Amino acid sequence: MFGLFSFSTVQAQIVQFGLKGGYNSATLSGQDDNKALSGFHVSTLAEIEIVFLSIQPELVYSKQGSAFDNGDDVKLDYIYVSIMAKLNILKILYVVADPQFGFLVGADDGADNAKDNNKLPIFL
């Protein structure tokens, strides 16, 4: 009688979804008389676990800008796209890479062409 046995371990992907939010306090660099402007950010994310690697795509909306003494506040609305890769080396140790791309979707500084005046390259 001849028998052949095969054992294998199958690891399924685990996908978790979540929401994040928080408070922003932002200023524009290179300005002399500006103060912090309060704002917020909200995001939706998914974490996909594959053996020892996790991928976490995230979509973030963020209100930023700067307040000025003369009342001409600059209010900027950004959408960020982030794709974080997390390599799990040990259960308590991991390495993360997280490129982010930012897109200015709205601007208000009291001028008609506020969005053109406030184009800032965002790549974090």
N, C-alpha and C positions, 0 to 999 in steps of 0.2 A: 504494500500500500504506500502511496506517495502523497505527501501533503505539502502544500505551499502556503505559507502564511505571510502576510504583509501587514505591517503596522505603520501608520503614519499619523502625524499630528496636523490637524488643520486649524489654523487660526483665522477666525473671521474678523472682518473689519468692524470696529466699534465707532459709531458716529454719534456725537453729542452736539446738541444745539444750545445756544445761550444768547443772552442779552447783557450788555454792559452799559453803564452810564456814569457820568460824573460831572464835576464842577471844573470849569476852566478859569484861570486868571491870566490874561494875556496882555502883552504890550508889543509895540512895533520897535524893533531895534533901529538905531540910527536917528531917533527923534529925541529932541532935548526936553520938551515940556510935556511928555506923555505920562499917563498913569495907567495902572492896570484896569482892564475892562473885564467885568464878570461875564461868563458865558457857560455853556454846557456842551457835553458831547454824549451821543448815544450810538450804540453799535449793535449789530447782529453778527453772530459768528457760528461756525461749525468746527468741531475738532474731530478729525478723522485719525484714528489710531490704527497703525499697521505694524505689527510686531514691535520693534524697538524705535519706530519713527512715528511722529504725529505731525499732521499738516493742519494748520488752522487758518482758513481764509476768513477775512473780517471786512465788513463794510461799515465805515464810521462817518457820522455827520457831526461836525464841530463848528461852534460859533466862537470866533476869535476877533481880535481887533485891538484897539487902544483908545483910551479916553484922554482928552486934552482939556486944559484949563479954560479955553475959549468956547467950549461946548461943541466943537467940530469933531465929534467922535467918529472913528473909523470902525465900521462893523463888517466883518468878513465871514462868509459861510463857505466851509470846505467839505468836500467828500474825500475821504481817504480810503484807499483799497490796500489792504495788508495781507500778505501771505506768509505766515510764520511756519517755519520748519523746526521741529524740536527732536533732537536725537537723544534718546535715553541711553546713557552709558551705564549707569547703575540705577537702582530704584530711587536714590536720593540725589543723583547727579545727572544733569543733562546739559546739552549745548543748544543754543537757539540762534537762528538767523531769521531776521524779520524785515525784509524790504517793504517800504511803504511808498505809495504814489498818491500825491494830493492834487485835487482839482478845485480851483476857485469857482464856485457856482453862484455866488452872490456877493455884492459889495454895496455898502452905503457909507458915503463920506460927505453927503450934502451936495455933491457935484453930479451933473448929468452923466458923465462918463466914469463913474466911480469904479466900475469893474476894470476898465482899461488902465486907470491910474494906479490900481493896486495889484497888478499882476506880479506875483512873486513866484519864483521857481521853487517848487516844493518837491523834494525827493529826500526822504529820510532813510 
